[in-house]
Amino acid sequence: MSPCPPIIGICVLLIAIGNTTVASEEAMSLFSQGIKELNAGELDAALETFRQVTTTAPDFADAHYHMGLAYYQKAEFRKAIEAFTQTLKRLPRDIDALIKLGLASHKAGDTDATGRVAKRAFYEQAVKAYQTALEIQPHNVEALNNLGLAYKELGRFDDAVAAYQEGLTLSPELPQLHANLATARDLQIGIYSLAAHRHYQVGARAKRAGRTEAAIAAWKQAIAESPKYLQVYPQLAALYFQRSEYELAIRTYLSAIALVSEGELSHPAGTADLFYNLGNSYLSVQQLASAISAYQRAVDINPEMVSAWANMATALLEMEQFDLAIAACQSALKPHTTAPSLGESSRVSPSELSIIEFTLKTAQELKAGKYTMQAYRVWRSGVAAGNRGDTLTALKLWKQASTLSPRYATAHENLAWTYFNLKRFDDAIQACQTVQTIRPSPQVAQLMAFASELKAGKYPFKAYQLWEQGRRASAAGNMEAAVELLSQAIAAGPEFAAAYNTLAWLYADKLGTNLAEAEKLARRAYELAPDATHIYDTLGWILYKQGRYTEALNAFEQALVHTPNNAEYLYHASLAAMENGQPAQALKYLTQAIAQDKRLIQKARTQSEFDAIRFTSAFRALVP
């Protein structure tokens, strides 16, 4: 656990701590100017202005105080000390000035002073300032926390622990106090030395500044000084991993795990995380058996560690242990597929879910012999090339994968998208047709429709690009940009049904506004693409939002004629049937929807439309 910095309450604002009544109008005007300059970050200009104020009005305490703030921000801590000292000569009981004096003194000890004696003098000055503040205001948590930090630098660990404990009686939830208390206790019992801790702090500052070499050097010094300083190891290992120095990362994680196994530490790091990160390091150098072993240790400690299960599945897949890979994926999905209690959300993020489901599908398909492991590895090399922006190499590798395994749907799908983006629409259509014969997909069907429409010149490719940008903006929650981009897509391609439909859905579902306009857009989309089933659902949802439940139900049922097993259409139909006074029909649709997607159980639990049947035995059997 890294120590937290002092609680710094610098506020670059006019705070009337001085007796400004003695100042002239000219001094007050200059002081206001200095405040503006300080707030604007013009530190040198502010300092010159405050100097002019203190020359004409030497007892203007506010000017001395703000001069101290400016010097502090410039990291000129000795000058800041002098300015705060001048403030306290005029206002000896001012808490803010005392705490800022303590901060400046502490910083001077950290950075300005050379030699042990000089550093101690500054830390002792900080202690004295905080103690004076606490004599005036005994319950000041900021002063207590910062006093503990100064005591720590002086090696007075018992006093530091006492200061933090007193602070926690006043603010028991303050994370800085908990972190600093943990560090003080480690130092108190000698897990690591103060010198090692200072090296660790130097490394942490270097890492924040992006100076990884300096961070590594400092952390290696910390470990050399105190080999049992556990908190340093994961930080150092993570930097090695970021630099692709995987063997060093592995050795460092193993050292941390060895320390944890000794059981001598006051607050060991998350052991499951150590094993998980060790597994990632092994996986990066294709030491698959070792990676699987590390992930297994992680999930033994934390069975709900989704990322460890998922990465274990990836390693097992690489070792062609398909049954075990499938089981690992199922364990990863367990927190998602197990119906959570009321109000509890899934612990699997959408991105994690997508990756796990893909790994699961791949393992199942490889086990079933739908394509070979060789084809899968060639396909994966194509993905790596595509991620590097090497489209031609990716295309070549995906062609090779599809030749090795002609029924490899994913490879054909990648080809389809690549051809589409290269505007090779005939090739894209052919690849889509191949996918649909192997593994039909609504997304591929839509891509094929786009390719056909673009080939026929129904709208320009620019319209499609604007639509795609608008769709992504909507997914990212940037609705204003999404509306603008989709409107531009319609303007660029007046015959582009998808642009009308997506904008209509955005108005109805995401924004809940412009429902009359949304209906017009959806009906225009239907005119342009009467066979597009999802447009029926969009229109139905708009009608539902308008309270036109009979019409909405009819629209959803039209969609279901073409796509009877679509969970979303079934769920929407169940809502419309409830509002239309048809609870039996609603329950029928809801049963079918949940059979297609168990995640809808959680949604139905909180859907107010089902309140009328919520406590019936039929509903409770379906939604426990």
C-alpha positions in Angstrom: 0.0 0.0 0.0 1.6 3.3 -1.1 1.6 6.2 1.4 -0.7 9.1 0.6 0.7 12.6 0.4 -0.2 15.3 2.8 -3.7 16.7 2.7 -2.9 20.0 0.9 -5.6 22.5 1.2 -4.2 25.3 -1.0 -6.9 27.5 -2.2 -5.8 30.3 -4.6 -8.6 32.7 -3.7 -9.0 35.8 -1.7 -9.4 34.7 1.9 -9.5 37.6 4.3 -7.1 36.4 7.0 -5.4 39.8 7.5 -6.4 43.1 8.8 -6.8 44.8 5.5 -8.4 48.0 7.0 -4.9 49.4 7.3 -4.1 49.0 3.6 -4.4 51.8 1.2 -6.8 51.7 -1.7 -3.8 51.3 -4.0 -2.6 48.3 -2.0 -6.0 46.7 -2.1 -6.2 47.3 -5.9 -2.8 45.7 -6.3 -3.7 42.8 -4.1 -6.8 42.1 -6.2 -4.6 42.1 -9.3 -2.2 39.6 -7.7 -5.1 37.3 -6.8 -6.2 37.3 -10.5 -2.6 36.6 -11.6 -2.3 33.8 -9.1 -5.6 32.2 -10.2 -4.4 32.4 -13.8 -1.2 30.6 -13.0 0.9 33.7 -13.7 3.1 33.1 -10.7 6.0 35.4 -11.4 3.6 38.3 -12.1 1.7 37.5 -8.9 4.8 37.5 -6.8 5.9 40.9 -8.2 2.5 42.3 -7.5 2.4 40.9 -3.9 5.9 42.3 -3.3 4.6 45.8 -4.3 1.7 45.3 -1.8 4.0 44.4 1.1 6.3 47.3 0.3 3.5 49.8 0.5 1.6 47.9 3.3 4.1 45.7 5.2 1.4 44.5 7.6 -0.9 43.3 4.8 -1.0 39.6 6.0 -3.1 38.4 3.1 -0.4 39.5 0.7 2.3 37.6 2.6 0.1 34.5 2.7 -0.6 34.5 -1.0 3.0 35.2 -1.8 3.7 32.0 0.2 1.2 30.1 -2.0 2.9 31.4 -5.2 6.3 30.3 -4.0 5.0 26.9 -2.9 3.5 26.3 -6.4 6.9 27.3 -7.9 8.5 24.7 -5.6 10.6 27.5 -3.9 9.9 26.2 -0.5 12.4 28.2 1.6 10.9 31.4 0.2 7.4 30.0 0.9 8.5 29.4 4.5 9.6 33.0 4.9 6.3 34.3 3.4 4.2 32.1 5.7 6.4 33.1 8.7 5.8 36.8 7.9 2.0 36.0 7.8 2.2 34.4 11.2 4.1 37.4 12.7 1.0 39.4 12.0 -1.5 36.6 12.6 0.2 34.0 15.0 -3.0 31.9 15.5 -4.0 31.5 11.8 -4.6 27.8 11.2 -4.2 28.0 7.4 -0.9 29.8 7.6 0.4 27.3 10.2 -0.5 24.3 8.1 1.0 25.9 4.9 4.2 26.6 6.9 4.3 22.9 7.9 3.8 21.8 4.3 6.5 24.1 3.0 8.9 23.0 5.7 8.2 19.3 4.9 8.8 19.9 1.2 12.0 21.8 1.9 13.2 18.8 3.9 12.3 16.5 1.0 13.9 18.5 -1.8 15.9 21.5 -0.7 18.0 20.4 2.2 21.2 18.5 1.8 22.5 16.4 4.7 20.7 14.6 7.5 20.9 17.5 10.0 19.4 20.1 7.7 16.6 17.7 6.7 15.7 17.0 10.3 15.6 20.7 11.0 13.0 21.3 8.4 10.9 18.3 9.5 11.1 19.5 13.1 9.9 22.9 11.9 7.0 21.2 10.2 6.1 19.3 13.4 6.2 22.5 15.4 3.9 24.3 13.0 1.3 21.4 13.0 1.5 21.1 16.8 0.8 24.9 17.2 -2.1 24.5 14.8 -3.5 21.6 16.9 -3.1 23.6 20.1 -5.4 26.2 18.6 -7.7 23.7 16.8 -7.3 20.2 18.4 -9.7 18.4 15.9 -8.0 19.5 12.7 -7.7 16.3 10.7 -5.5 17.9 8.0 -3.0 19.0 10.7 -3.1 15.5 12.4 -2.4 13.7 9.1 0.4 16.0 8.1 1.9 15.8 11.6 2.0 12.0 11.2 3.9 12.4 8.0 6.4 14.7 9.5 6.9 12.4 12.5 7.5 9.5 10.1 10.3 11.4 8.4 11.9 11.9 11.8 11.7 8.2 12.5 9.2 8.9 15.3 6.9 6.0 14.2 5.0 5.6 17.5 4.1 9.3 17.4 3.1 9.0 13.7 0.8 6.1 14.5 -0.8 8.0 17.4 -1.4 11.0 15.2 -3.1 8.9 12.5 -5.2 7.1 15.0 -6.4 10.3 16.5 -7.3 11.5 13.0 -9.3 8.4 12.4 -11.4 8.9 15.5 -12.5 12.2 13.8 -12.7 11.0 10.2 -12.8 7.2 10.2 -13.4 6.9 6.4 -10.6 9.1 5.2 -8.4 6.9 2.9 -5.2 9.0 3.4 -5.2 8.3 7.1 -5.8 4.6 6.7 -3.0 4.3 4.1 -0.5 6.4 6.1 -1.3 4.5 9.3 -0.6 1.2 7.5 2.8 2.6 6.3 3.7 3.9 9.8 2.9 0.5 11.4 5.1 -1.3 8.8 7.9 1.1 9.7 7.2 0.7 13.4 7.6 -3.1 13.3 10.5 -2.9 10.9 9.1 -4.6 7.8 11.1 -2.1 5.8 13.3 0.9 6.7 12.6 4.5 6.3 15.4 4.8 3.7 13.6 2.0 1.7 10.3 3.8 2.0 11.9 7.1 0.7 13.3 5.2 -2.3 9.8 3.8 -2.9 8.3 7.3 -2.8 10.9 8.6 -5.2 10.0 5.7 -7.6 6.3 6.5 -7.2 6.9 10.2 -8.1 9.1 9.2 -11.1 6.4 6.8 -12.4 3.7 9.5 -12.2 6.0 11.7 -14.2 6.5 9.0 -16.8 10.2 8.5 -16.0 10.1 4.7 -15.9 13.9 4.2 -15.8 14.1 6.4 -12.7 11.2 4.6 -11.1 12.7 1.2 -11.7 16.1 2.3 -10.3 14.4 3.8 -7.2 12.3 0.7 -6.5 15.3 -1.6 -7.0 17.1 0.5 -4.3 14.1 0.1 -2.0 14.2 -3.7 -2.4 18.0 -3.8 -1.9 17.5 -1.8 1.3 14.6 -3.8 2.6 14.0 -7.1 0.8 10.7 -7.7 2.5 9.1 -4.5 1.3 6.2 -6.3 -0.4 4.4 -3.2 -1.8 7.3 -2.4 -4.1 7.4 -5.8 -5.9 4.0 -5.6 -7.8 4.7 -2.0 -8.8 8.1 -2.9 -10.2 6.8 -6.0 -11.9 4.0 -4.1 -13.5 6.6 -1.7 -15.0 8.6 -4.6 -16.3 5.4 -6.0 -17.9 4.6 -2.7 -19.5 8.1 -2.6 -21.0 7.6 -6.2 -22.4 10.4 -7.4 -20.0 8.3 -10.4 -19.2 11.1 -12.6 -17.6 11.9 -9.8 -15.2 8.2 -9.4 -14.4 7.9 -13.1 -13.7 10.9 -13.1 -11.4 9.5 -10.1 -9.5 6.0 -11.5 -9.1 7.5 -14.8 -7.8 9.5 -12.8 -5.3 6.4 -11.1 -4.1 4.5 -14.4 -3.8 7.4 -15.9 -1.8 7.1 -13.0 0.6 3.4 -13.5 1.0 3.9 -17.1 1.7 6.2 -16.2 4.7 3.1 -14.8 6.4 5.0 -12.1 8.3 3.4 -9.1 6.7 0.9 -6.7 8.4 -1.2 -6.1 5.2 -0.1 -8.4 2.3 -1.0 -7.2 -1.2 -3.9 -8.9 -3.0 -2.5 -12.4 -3.4 -5.0 -13.3 -6.1 -3.9 -10.3 -8.1 -0.3 -11.4 -7.8 -1.0 -14.8 -9.2 -3.2 -13.3 -11.9 -0.5 -10.9 -13.1 2.1 -13.7 -12.9 -0.2 -15.7 -15.2 -0.4 -12.8 -17.6 3.4 -12.6 -17.7 3.7 -16.3 -18.4 1.1 -16.1 -21.1 3.0 -13.3 -22.8 6.0 -15.6 -23.3 3.8 -18.6 -24.2 4.7 -20.5 -21.1 1.1 -21.8 -21.1 1.3 -24.5 -18.4 2.8 -22.1 -16.0 0.2 -19.5 -16.9 -2.6 -21.9 -16.3 -1.1 -22.9 -12.9 -0.9 -19.2 -11.9 -4.5 -18.5 -13.0 -5.7 -21.5 -11.1 -4.0 -20.3 -7.9 -5.7 -16.9 -8.4 -9.2 -18.4 -8.8 -8.6 -20.8 -5.8 -8.2 -17.6 -3.7 -10.9 -15.7 -5.5 -13.3 -17.9 -7.4 -15.2 -14.9 -8.8 -12.1 -13.4 -10.5 -13.5 -13.3 -14.0 -10.4 -12.1 -15.7 -8.3 -15.0 -14.3 -10.9 -17.6 -15.5 -11.0 -15.9 -19.0 -7.3 -15.8 -19.4 -7.0 -19.3 -18.2 -9.5 -20.3 -20.9 -7.3 -18.6 -23.5 -4.2 -20.5 -22.4 -6.2 -23.8 -22.3 -7.4 -23.1 -25.8 -3.9 -22.6 -27.0 -3.0 -26.0 -25.5 -5.9 -27.5 -27.4 -7.6 -28.5 -24.1 -11.0 -27.6 -25.3 -13.2 -29.1 -22.6 -11.2 -27.4 -19.9 -11.3 -24.1 -21.9 -15.1 -24.4 -22.1 -15.3 -25.1 -18.4 -13.1 -22.0 -17.6 -15.3 -19.8 -19.8 -18.4 -21.1 -18.0 -16.8 -20.3 -14.7 -16.0 -16.8 -16.0 -19.6 -16.3 -17.1 -21.0 -17.6 -13.8 -21.3 -14.1 -12.1 -23.1 -13.0 -15.3 -25.4 -15.9 -15.9 -26.4 -16.5 -12.3 -29.4 -14.3 -11.7 -28.3 -11.6 -9.4 -30.4 -10.4 -6.5 -32.6 -7.4 -6.8 -30.6 -4.3 -7.5 -27.3 -6.1 -8.0 -25.7 -5.7 -11.4 -23.6 -8.2 -13.2 -19.9 -8.3 -12.3 -18.9 -9.0 -15.9 -18.3 -5.9 -18.0 -19.6 -5.8 -21.6 -16.1 -6.0 -23.0 -15.2 -8.9 -20.8 -18.4 -10.6 -21.7 -17.7 -10.3 -25.4 -14.2 -11.7 -25.1 -15.3 -14.6 -22.9 -18.2 -15.5 -25.2 -15.9 -15.5 -28.2 -13.4 -17.7 -26.5 -16.2 -20.1 -25.5 -17.6 -20.2 -29.0 -14.1 -20.8 -30.4 -13.4 -23.7 -28.0 -16.8 -25.3 -28.8 -16.3 -25.0 -32.6 -12.7 -26.3 -32.4 -13.9 -29.2 -30.3 -16.6 -29.9 -32.9 -14.1 -29.8 -35.7 -15.7 -26.9 -37.5 -12.2 -25.6 -38.3 -8.6 -26.6 -37.4 -6.3 -25.2 -34.8 -3.9 -24.3 -37.6 -6.7 -22.2 -39.3 -7.5 -20.5 -36.0 -3.8 -19.6 -35.4 -3.5 -18.2 -38.9 -6.7 -16.2 -38.4 -5.4 -14.8 -35.1 -2.2 -13.7 -36.9 -4.5 -11.8 -39.3 -6.1 -10.1 -36.3 -2.7 -9.0 -35.1 -1.9 -7.6 -38.5 -5.2 -5.8 -38.7 -4.6 -4.3 -35.3 -1.3 -3.0 -36.6 -3.1 -1.4 -39.5 -1.6 -3.8 -42.0 -4.8 -4.5 -43.9 -3.3 -6.3 -46.9 -1.5 -8.8 -44.6 -4.6 -9.4 -42.6 -6.6 -10.0 -45.7 -4.0 -12.5 -47.0 -4.0 -14.4 -43.6 -7.8 -14.6 -43.4 -8.0 -15.9 -46.9 -5.4 -18.6 -45.9 -7.4 -19.4 -42.8 -10.6 -19.8 -44.8 -8.8 -22.0 -47.3 -7.4 -24.2 -44.5 -11.0 -24.5 -43.1 -13.6 -23.5 -45.6 -16.4 -23.5 -42.9 -14.5 -21.1 -40.6 -17.3 -18.5 -40.3 -15.3 -16.0 -38.4 -12.5 -15.9 -41.0 -15.1 -15.3 -43.7 -16.8 -12.6 -41.6 -13.4 -10.8 -41.2 -13.0 -11.0 -45.0 -16.4 -9.6 -45.5 -15.8 -6.5 -43.3 -12.4 -5.9 -44.8 -13.7 -6.1 -48.4 -16.6 -3.8 -47.4 -14.2 -1.2 -46.0 -12.1 -1.4 -49.1 -15.3 -0.8 -51.2 -15.0 -4.2 -52.8 -18.7 -4.8 -52.5 -19.0 -7.9 -54.7 -16.3 -9.7 -52.7 -18.0 -8.5 -49.4 -21.4 -9.8 -50.6 -19.9 -13.2 -51.5 -18.1 -13.5 -48.1 -21.3 -12.6 -46.3 -23.2 -15.2 -48.2 -20.7 -17.8 -47.2 -21.0 -16.8 -43.5 -24.8 -17.0 -43.7 -24.6 -20.6 -45.0 -22.4 -21.6 -42.1 -23.6 -19.5 -39.2 -26.4 -17.0 -39.9 -26.0 -13.7 -38.2 -28.3 -10.6 -38.2 -25.1 -8.3 -38.2 -23.8 -10.1 -41.3 -27.2 -9.9 -43.0 -27.2 -6.1 -42.4 -23.6 -5.9 -43.8 -24.7 -7.7 -46.9 -27.6 -5.4 -47.3 -25.3 -2.4 -47.0 -22.9 -3.8 -49.5 -25.7 -4.5 -52.0 -27.2 -1.0 -51.5 -23.8 0.7 -51.9 -23.0 -1.4 -55.0 -26.3 -0.3 -56.5 -25.4 3.3 -55.7 -28.5 3.8 -53.5 -26.4 6.1 -51.3 -22.8 7.2 -51.0 -20.2 5.4 -48.8 -19.9 8.7 -46.9 -23.4 8.3 -45.7 -22.6 4.9 -44.3 -19.5 6.3 -42.6 -21.5 9.1 -41.0 -24.0 6.5 -39.8 -21.3 4.4 -38.3 -19.8 7.4 -36.5 -23.2 8.4 -35.2 -23.8 4.8 -33.9 -20.5 4.8 -32.1 -21.2 8.3 -30.6 -24.5 7.0 -29.3 -22.8 3.9 -27.8 -20.3 6.2 -26.1 -23.2 8.3 -24.6 -22.5 11.4 -26.7 -26.1 11.8 -27.8 -25.7 15.4 -29.2 -23.0 14.3 -31.5 -24.9 11.1 -32.5 -28.0 13.1 -33.5 -25.9 15.5 -35.6 -24.0 12.7 -37.3 -27.1 10.6 -38.1 -28.8 13.7 -39.4 -25.8 14.3 -41.7 -26.0 10.7 -42.8 -29.6 11.2 -43.8 -28.7 14.4 -45.7 -25.8 12.6 -47.5 -28.0 9.5 -48.3 -31.7 10.3 -48.4 -32.3 6.6 -49.4 -30.3 5.2 -46.5 -32.9 3.4 -44.4 -30.5 2.5 -41.5 -29.8 6.2 -40.8 -33.5 7.0 -40.4 -34.1 3.9 -38.3 -31.1 4.5 -36.0 -32.0 8.2 -35.4 -35.6 7.2 -34.7 -34.4 4.6 -32.1 -32.1 7.1 -30.5 -34.9 9.6 -30.1 -37.3 7.0 -28.6 -35.0 4.8 -26.5 -32.0 6.9 -25.5 -33.5 10.4 -25.3 -37.3 9.8 -25.0 -37.9 13.0 -27.0 -39.1 14.0 -30.5 -41.4 11.0 -30.6 -43.5 12.4 -33.4 -40.3 13.0 -35.5 -39.1 9.5 -34.5 -42.3 8.0 -35.8 -41.8 9.8 -39.2 -38.2 8.7 -39.4 -39.2 5.0 -38.6 -42.0 5.0 -41.2 -39.6 6.5 -43.8 -37.1 3.7 -43.0 -39.9 1.1 -43.4 -40.8 2.6 -46.9 -37.1 2.3 -47.9 -36.6 -1.2 -46.5 -39.9 -3.0 -45.9 -38.2 -6.3 -45.3 -35.9 -5.0 -42.5 -37.4 -6.7 -39.4 -35.7 -4.4 -36.9 -37.5 -1.4 -38.3 -40.8 -3.0 -37.2 -39.4 -3.2 -33.7 -38.2 0.4 -33.8 -41.7 1.6 -34.9 -43.3 -0.6 -32.2 -41.1 0.9 -29.5 -41.9 4.5 -30.6 -45.6 3.7 -30.6 -45.2 2.1 -27.1 -43.5 5.2 -25.8 -46.5 7.2 -27.2 -48.9 5.0 -25.2 -50.4 3.5 -28.4 -50.2 0.0 -27.1 -52.4 -1.9 -29.6 -50.5 -0.5 -32.5 -47.2 -1.2 -30.8 -48.1 -4.8 -30.1 -49.1 -5.2 -33.8 -45.7 -3.9 -34.8 -43.8 -6.2 -32.5 -45.8 -9.2 -33.7 -45.0 -8.3 -37.3 -41.3 -8.3 -36.3 -41.7 -11.7 -34.7 -43.3 -13.2 -37.8 -40.0 -12.8 -39.5 -37.7 -13.4 -36.4 -39.7 -15.5 -33.9 -36.8 -16.1 -31.5 -35.5 -12.6 -31.1 -35.3 -12.0 -27.3 -35.6 -8.2 -27.6 -38.7 -8.3 -29.8 -40.3 -10.8 -27.5 -39.6 -8.8 -24.4 -41.0 -5.6 -26.1 -44.1 -7.5 -27.1 -44.6 -8.7 -23.5 -44.5 -5.1 -22.3 -47.0 -3.9 -24.9 -49.3 -6.8 -24.1 -49.2 -5.9 -20.4 -50.1 -2.3 -21.1 -52.8 -3.5 -23.6 -54.5 -5.5 -20.9 -53.4 -8.9 -22.1 -51.5 -10.4 -19.2 -51.7 -14.0 -20.4 -50.2 -13.0 -23.7 -47.6 -10.9 -22.0 -46.5 -13.9 -19.8 -46.3 -16.1 -23.0 -44.0 -13.6 -24.7 -41.9 -13.0 -21.6 -41.4 -16.8 -21.2 -40.2 -17.1 -24.7 -37.9 -14.0 -24.3 -36.3 -15.4 -21.1 -35.8 -18.8 -22.8 -33.7 -16.9 -25.4 -31.8 -14.7 -22.9 -31.7 -15.4 -19.2 -30.4 -11.9 -18.5 -33.9 -10.6 -19.0 -34.9 -12.1 -15.6 -33.1 -9.3 -13.9 -34.7 -6.7 -16.1 -38.2 -8.1 -15.5 -37.6 -8.0 -11.8 -37.6 -4.2 -11.8 -39.9 -3.5 -14.8 -42.9 -1.7 -13.4 -45.2 -2.9 -16.3 -45.2 -6.4 -14.7 -46.4 -5.1 -11.3 -50.0 -6.3 -11.9 -48.8 -10.0 -12.2 -45.6 -9.8 -10.2 -47.0 -11.9 -7.3 -48.8 -14.5 -9.4 -47.4 -18.0 -9.2 -46.8 -18.1 -13.0 -44.7 -14.9 -12.9 -42.8 -15.9 -9.8 -41.9 -19.3 -11.3 -40.5 -17.4 -14.3 -38.9 -14.5 -12.4 -38.0 -15.8 -8.9 
